[in-house]
C-alpha cells in the first residue's frame, strides 16, 4: 500500500493548490490520493507536445537513420524480388530483413515487431508471423512488410507492399488509389490543412470514390529513439491537434481485402518550414513497387512526385548499393 508520505514533497507541498491530471497516463489510485490535497485540473500532459516537436539535431539524426534504414530495406526488396529463388516463409523474410539492418553498427534492434504478411495474412492489419503457423510466400502473393529499426540516433517505421509477378488489374488499380492518397498526404499544404482530421480526408479520397476505405488511422506521431507511436498528433478521422514544425508522423494509407491481400504504403515524414510555407518532407527512402502501379490513373503532378521521390532515393542510397542493386533501383526513376 502507498500512502501520501511516499509521494515527493514537491507534489504534496501544500493543500489548496491546483494539480494537472492526464487521464490517459495517471491511474485512478494516484488521482484519488492527489485530489485529497489539490484541486484537480484534467488536461493533456504538456510533455507530449514538447516531445513531439523535434529540434534541429533530432531531425538531422532522424534523416541519417533513414539513410541507413533505406539501404537495408532496398537491399531486402531487391533480394526478395530479384535474387531469392528458394521457397521462404514470412518468418524467413523478416529474419532476412533484419540481417540487412544488422549490417550497420548503428542498428540496435527492431522498433516494433515486424508485420510480414503474404496473401490473406496481409489483410490482417496487425498480423504477426509465427514460425509454427506462418505461410510460405508464393509467386502470386501480394506481400506486405511493415517494419522498423531503432538506431543509435533515431527511429524508423516503413511499410512496402511487394509483388513477385504482374498482379491483376483490379489489384493494381486499388494499389494506385492507395498511392494517390499517400501522395496527397505528402503534398499537403499545412497552412490550409493543418490538423490530422483534414489530412486524413485527403488520404482516403481516391479509395472512397470507389466506395473503399481502411479501418485504421492514416498516420501516427513517432518518437526520437522512443516509442514508434507517439502523440498528441496523428492523421486520423478524429484528431484535431494542430500540426506544427518539427513534428514527425507516418503517412500510411492502405486497403485490405479479407482472405485475399493487404496493401499499405508507409513513409515517415517531418514538418518543415521554409519562409511562409510549411510542408511535409519525406524521411523514408525506399522504392515503391512500380509493378503494382497503374500509371494511367496518375496525374502529371503525381507522376512528377513519384519521379522526384525515386530520384531522391537513388541519389542518397546508390553509393551504398552493389552495381546490380543500383541498376535495378535506377529503373524506378
Order of alpha helices (4+ residues) and beta strands (2+ residues): beta-alpha-beta-alpha-alpha-alpha-beta-beta-beta-beta-beta-beta-alpha-alpha-beta-beta-beta-beta-beta-beta-beta-alpha-alpha
